[in-house]
Each structure stands twice: as C-alpha cells, then as structure tokens.
Amino acid sequence: MKSAIVLGAGMVGVATAVHLQKRGWSVALVDRKEPGRETSYGNAGIIQSEALRPYPMPHSWRELLKIATGRTNDVRYHVASLPDQVGPLFRYWWNSFPTAHARASAAYAEIIAQAVGEHERLILESGAGNLVRRNGFRVLHREQAMFDAEAAAAEALREAYGVKFSVLTSRELQQAEPALTEGGVGGLHWQDPWTVSSPGALVSAYADLFTRSGGSILRGEAQTLRQCHNGWSVVTETGEIESEAVVVAMGPWSPELLKRFGYRISMVRKRGYHRHYAGGGPLDLPLRDAANGYVMAPMQNGVRITTGAELTSPDGKSDPVQLTYAEQAARKLIDLGRQVEPEPWFGTRPCMPDMLPVIGRTARHEGLWLNFGHGHQGFTLGPTTGRLVAELMSGEPPIVDPSPYRPDRL
Ligand SMILES: Cc1cc2nc3c(=O)[nH]c(=O)nc-3n(C[C@H](O)[C@H](O)[C@H](O)COP(=O)(O)OP(=O)(O)OC[C@H]3O[C@@H](n4cnc5c(N)ncnc54)[C@H](O)[C@@H]3O)c2cc1C
C-alpha cells in the first residue's frame, strides 16, 4: 500500500488526506494542533462559488492613495513589515494588470467551479449537513459608484459562467434582513454560495470522516521533516513515522518549512481578524458591508465579524484597528449585542503573488508534494485541490488541468 504524510490539518490538508485515502493510500495527517484550529477556523465560512476571479491589487492612484493614507478599511499596512513584503507585493501588483489577471482568472475559475460540488460530497459523507446553508450571502453598498461597479462585474460573471445573483434595492435589502437599520443604496444577493455556521466544525467533520475510514491524525512538528531511506520522516508525539510521499499543506507556514529544502517561495500574507457578538438582532445570511470592508456572518457562537487585509509580519502583534472600525460601523447597522471573546482572533490568508495556489510535485525532491497558497478562498477550495493533488499523486486523470498551479512556475 502506498503511504503518505500530510503536513497541516486545515481545510486543505484534511481534504487532501481524505482524497488520498479514497485512492487507497495509507495516510497520516500531522499537525501541532487539532484539525481546523488556525486559518480554516477563523474565516467568514463562505464557500465562495461566485469568486471566479481572484482579488487583484488596485492600480488606480486614487485607490492606492486611499490605502497609503489609511482611508480604507479593506487594506491596512505596517511600515515596519514592508521591507519583507515589498517584493511579493510588487509581483502581486504586476500580476493584477488585466492580461495577467485574466490568465489567473481563467485558471482560478476552473477550480472555483468545482468547489460547491466537492464540498457537497464531503458534507454528505461526513454527515455535516446541519452546519451548512445553501442560500448565498448578501452585500450592502453605501456608495452608488461602487454598487454600480459590483453589479456590472456580477453581470459579466453571469454572462461568462451563469453565476446567479439578484440586485436589491435598499428597501428589498431591509425586507430580507429586517434587523438592519438601513439598506444603504441597495445591494446584491449572491445566490449560489454556501455558508457554514462554524468553519472549524466543518473541518473537524471532514477529519472525523478521515479517521472513521482508518486514517490517523497525529500531533507533531512539521519542522522535523527529513528525507530518509524509505522516503520521508516526521517526529510525532507517538514517535517517528515514515512514508514514501509527503504533502505540505500548511497554509501560511508552508514557505518557512520549504526553505530548509532550498525552495525560496514568496507569499503575500494578508492577516484578518474576527470576533463574535451575541444577544443582538438576528442576521439571516452573511452580509458584506462593502464600503467598510468587513463581513458579518451568523455563526454558532454569535455574529462573527471578519476584517479585510492587514499587511504585517507573520509574528507582528495583534493590532485590530480594522475590527474596531468594522464593529463601530456594524453597530450603526444592527444591534450587535455583546462581545463574546475578550481578545479578537487573527489569522493569515496565504496569498501567492500570481493569485493561484501551489499544487503539485516539487522539482528537486522525489515524493515531496505541495498544496498551499489558497489566499482568500482556501476554505472554498480545499476539497477541490485536495482531490487534484491526490489524483496527481495517484496517476489518475486530474479533475482540472493542473499546469497553472505547478510549483516550478514560482
Ligand atoms: C478573516 C478571514 C476570512 C476568510 N474568509 C474566507 C471565506 O469566507 N471563504 C474562504 O474560502 N476562505 C476564507 N478565508 C481564507 C481561508 O481561511 C484560508 O485560505 C484557508 O483557511 C487556508 O487553509 P489551509 O488549510 O491552507 O491553512 P490553515 O487552515 O492555516 O492550516 C494550516 C495548518 O498547518 C498547521 N501547521 C503550521 N505550522 C506547523 C508546524 N510547524 N507543524 C505542524 N503543523 C503546523 C497549523 O496548525 C494549521 O492547522 C478567510 C481568511 C481570513 C483570515
């Protein structure tokens, strides 16, 4: 029987382990924490089938000036972290020009288009249907120009991919969400995405499916990875384990590990914060407040507010200015109730400079496979790219053309 170690038990690693197991591999899933306790725990919980084009960086001077002068809550940066970020950010900016972005979007759309179907299979098999709603999410706009631009972009997606959405007047938005104090200038209802009431619990459900089917989940430190006679070995709490293949699926921590093997991989790290609020007015579906750069989503622990991107160093201390601003804006929109956690959560979106995840075998190491860099949509994409890497490792026809994601492009 072929054997593999999967390093990282977020949405991406867990789904990779499940898909390898389905193809007859003996799999050990290794993480220093329980499954789904990092980035895959703290996100907005939207399976974003509408996100067929990855987020480009703005090119207009007006937008860039807004970021530089701190006049947007979407993006914030720390000057001290810029020397490390400037190279990857420049490449991200360069790849955001229309031709490169269209190329990335064509590849991105291929995997996003599979996302709901791939989750659906795992949701059914893991019995996690109670965590999932299939009614999409809404967006509230406060500026007519921004609203018109998003409606036009949505129309283009409908024409290209058949994405379903409706444009809502201010009144229709308030009718749909009666707890809102206002409907802005109107909004959108993206109808196809699915949403979950606890992202971490969905990862746990998939991890339970994996163990029920004979897989083992072990606590261990990925930095102990080394090549050995039989392939690869890692030290876990229960001892050293070996396998013929290893998959690095450690989200934002992946490049650090790969440095040890001579791979210098640049990544744009976009930190986001969240906090829950309980005892306030009810919210039916997740709502993005476009002008204020946050999402609020009804979750098991209350309404979860998640923020946009903070460009900071990986070990930079918590500085939840965007969350404070988002909370103030949300309190004008809805009775939020009380803060649930004393301190906000934060985690990092692992974004590649060309906006595509890294999936496939490394060039110089037999049996060393990668599946990371899913940026803003790793919760959405985990089951699809988990299947893709498992198919490649098993020599099966892949679900999509894997060439745009291959590691040697970096
Ligand atoms: C605020 C916010 C909102 C978001 N909203 C959405 C959304 O609505 N929809 C969506 O699709 N995506 C969303 N995302 C993005 C999404 O959460 C990520 O892309 C995704 O969770 C990445 O999953 P992952 O499995 O690659 O990484 P992770 O979930 O971070 O998993 C990596 C794992 O590696 C383990 N690990 C790290 N280092 C080591 C080590 N040395 N040894 C052992 N184990 C190690 C960690 O413990 C962790 O379990 C959001 C992100 C943020 C921050």
The ligand as an SDF file (V2000), in Angstrom:
LIG
                    3D

 53 58  0  0  0  0  0  0  0  0999 V2000
  -10.5540   36.8140    8.1480 C   0  0  0  0  0  0  0  0  0  0  0  0
  -10.5460   35.7530    7.0800 C   0  0  0  0  0  0  0  0  0  0  0  0
  -11.7240   35.4570    6.3880 C   0  0  0  0  0  0  0  0  0  0  0  0
  -11.7250   34.4680    5.3960 C   0  0  0  0  0  0  0  0  0  0  0  0
  -12.9090   34.1260    4.7940 N   0  0  0  0  0  0  0  0  0  0  0  0
  -12.9400   33.1100    3.8830 C   0  0  0  0  0  0  0  0  0  0  0  0
  -14.1620   32.6650    3.3190 C   0  0  0  0  0  0  0  0  0  0  0  0
  -15.2490   33.1560    3.6530 O   0  0  0  0  0  0  0  0  0  0  0  0
  -14.1220   31.6850    2.3790 N   0  0  0  0  0  0  0  0  0  0  0  0
  -12.9450   31.0950    2.0040 C   0  0  0  0  0  0  0  0  0  0  0  0
  -12.9650   30.2340    1.1450 O   0  0  0  0  0  0  0  0  0  0  0  0
  -11.7650   31.4440    2.5770 N   0  0  0  0  0  0  0  0  0  0  0  0
  -11.7320   32.4400    3.5000 C   0  0  0  0  0  0  0  0  0  0  0  0
  -10.5530   32.8230    4.0690 N   0  0  0  0  0  0  0  0  0  0  0  0
   -9.2990   32.1640    3.6290 C   0  0  0  0  0  0  0  0  0  0  0  0
   -9.1760   30.7750    4.2360 C   0  0  0  0  0  0  0  0  0  0  0  0
   -9.4750   30.7950    5.6020 O   0  0  0  0  0  0  0  0  0  0  0  0
   -7.7610   30.2150    4.0220 C   0  0  0  0  0  0  0  0  0  0  0  0
   -7.3910   30.3230    2.6650 O   0  0  0  0  0  0  0  0  0  0  0  0
   -7.7080   28.7370    4.3990 C   0  0  0  0  0  0  0  0  0  0  0  0
   -8.2110   28.5440    5.6930 O   0  0  0  0  0  0  0  0  0  0  0  0
   -6.3060   28.1800    4.3150 C   0  0  0  0  0  0  0  0  0  0  0  0
   -6.3930   26.8150    4.7070 O   0  0  0  0  0  0  0  0  0  0  0  0
   -5.1070   25.9400    4.9010 P   0  0  0  0  0  0  0  0  0  0  0  0
   -5.5630   24.5730    5.2350 O   0  0  0  0  0  0  0  0  0  0  0  0
   -4.2060   26.1290    3.7300 O   0  0  0  0  0  0  0  0  0  0  0  0
   -4.3520   26.6340    6.1400 O   0  0  0  0  0  0  0  0  0  0  0  0
   -4.6570   26.5270    7.7200 P   0  0  0  0  0  0  0  0  0  0  0  0
   -6.0990   26.3780    7.9720 O   0  0  0  0  0  0  0  0  0  0  0  0
   -3.9430   27.6720    8.3600 O   0  0  0  0  0  0  0  0  0  0  0  0
   -3.9480   25.1770    8.1130 O   0  0  0  0  0  0  0  0  0  0  0  0
   -2.5390   25.0800    8.2200 C   0  0  0  0  0  0  0  0  0  0  0  0
   -2.2530   24.0620    9.3170 C   0  0  0  0  0  0  0  0  0  0  0  0
   -0.8390   23.8700    9.4010 O   0  0  0  0  0  0  0  0  0  0  0  0
   -0.5210   23.6780   10.7710 C   0  0  0  0  0  0  0  0  0  0  0  0
    0.9000   23.9940   10.9980 N   0  0  0  0  0  0  0  0  0  0  0  0
    1.5400   25.1580   10.7490 C   0  0  0  0  0  0  0  0  0  0  0  0
    2.8240   25.0620   11.0860 N   0  0  0  0  0  0  0  0  0  0  0  0
    3.0270   23.8030   11.5620 C   0  0  0  0  0  0  0  0  0  0  0  0
    4.1500   23.1060   12.0590 C   0  0  0  0  0  0  0  0  0  0  0  0
    5.3640   23.6790   12.1220 N   0  0  0  0  0  0  0  0  0  0  0  0
    3.9890   21.8180   12.4480 N   0  0  0  0  0  0  0  0  0  0  0  0
    2.7770   21.2130   12.3980 C   0  0  0  0  0  0  0  0  0  0  0  0
    1.6750   21.8280   11.9170 N   0  0  0  0  0  0  0  0  0  0  0  0
    1.7920   23.1160   11.5080 C   0  0  0  0  0  0  0  0  0  0  0  0
   -1.4270   24.6370   11.5090 C   0  0  0  0  0  0  0  0  0  0  0  0
   -1.5670   24.2630   12.8800 O   0  0  0  0  0  0  0  0  0  0  0  0
   -2.7080   24.5290   10.6970 C   0  0  0  0  0  0  0  0  0  0  0  0
   -3.6160   23.5860   11.2450 O   0  0  0  0  0  0  0  0  0  0  0  0
  -10.5190   33.8140    5.0600 C   0  0  0  0  0  0  0  0  0  0  0  0
   -9.3460   34.0830    5.7780 C   0  0  0  0  0  0  0  0  0  0  0  0
   -9.3500   35.0440    6.7780 C   0  0  0  0  0  0  0  0  0  0  0  0
   -8.0860   35.3120    7.5470 C   0  0  0  0  0  0  0  0  0  0  0  0
  1  2  1  0
  2  3  1  0
  2 52  2  0
  3  4  2  0
  4  5  1  0
  4 50  1  0
  5  6  2  0
  6  7  1  0
  6 13  1  0
  7  8  2  0
  7  9  1  0
  9 10  1  0
 10 11  2  0
 10 12  1  0
 12 13  2  0
 13 14  1  0
 14 15  1  0
 14 50  1  0
 15 16  1  0
 16 17  1  0
 16 18  1  0
 18 19  1  0
 18 20  1  0
 20 21  1  0
 20 22  1  0
 22 23  1  0
 23 24  1  0
 24 25  2  0
 24 26  1  0
 24 27  1  0
 27 28  1  0
 28 29  2  0
 28 30  1  0
 28 31  1  0
 31 32  1  0
 32 33  1  0
 33 34  1  0
 33 48  1  0
 34 35  1  0
 35 36  1  0
 35 46  1  0
 36 37  1  0
 36 45  1  0
 37 38  2  0
 38 39  1  0
 39 40  1  0
 39 45  2  0
 40 41  1  0
 40 42  2  0
 42 43  1  0
 43 44  2  0
 44 45  1  0
 46 47  1  0
 46 48  1  0
 48 49  1  0
 50 51  2  0
 51 52  1  0
 52 53  1  0
M  END
$$$$
